Amino acid sequence: MMLDYEYLSCVPKLDGCIIPQELQDDETMADYWDDGKGIYVCPECLPGFFWSETENNCIKCSDAISDCDECVTGERCTKCRDDFFPNYLENECTKFIENCKASPENYVHDGEKYLCPDCRDGFMINALTGLCEQCDIDNCISCEKVDFCQECEFPFALNPVLDPIKKLVIAVQCKLVEIQNCINEPSEYIFDEDAEEYVCPNCRDNYVWNPIEFTCEECGDAIEGCAMCVNTTCLRC
């Protein structure tokens, strides 16, 4: 404690002030007495502290903003601790963007948050979060972007997912190809690279493979008036 400027009472010494507490006394602090508030004020807070008009003291930056090492006020951080950096608005500290090739000074922003301009190989930017994410779509070999598969593992095929209201494609997942009336298991299908479609090697009895529609269709639909067939040969009308 130290005497106030008017020698009427004892007041607390200031924390985090450039004038060490052991040197703070009524004579040293005389020039920093605020008559209006009736308090001593610190001429300058130490790095890592800021002057609070409500607390009338130097407050540690990290007490006001988590992970902040240096700040201008309790709402604006200029330097964060290791592995963190000030966000775009400088009102909090955020972690470095994992798996981003660029350093924070090269991040881009959308007016609210920072985004990674270039992710490491095997990762891609998520436009909504600005983070680098892996292609984690089940049965997907490679992604065009987050939630959009570019190539599926055999025997899975690309399956667009539509927004139920806007009817726009919001994702592309991998779906197991199942050809109706095909005897073979999906793993036995043959992939036609030119058509980018799967072919059934053997359709059920009285079904014929349609190479245009890529389906097993009934004999009567494939051969007019046919009631029984094998492949493209009609056995009974």
Secondary structure, DSSP 4 states (H G I P E B T S, - for coil): -EE-TTSSSEEPPPSSBSS-GGG-STTTTGGGEETTTTEE--SSBPTTEEEETTTTEEEEHHHHSTTEEEEEETTEEEEE-TTEEE-TTSSSEEE--TTBSS-GGG-EE-SSSEE-SSBPTTEEE-TTT--EEE---TTEEEEEETTEEEEEPTTEEEEEEE-TTT--EEEEEEEE---TTBSS-GGG-EEETTTTEEE-S-BPTTEEEETTTTEEEEHHHHSTT-SEEETTEEEE-
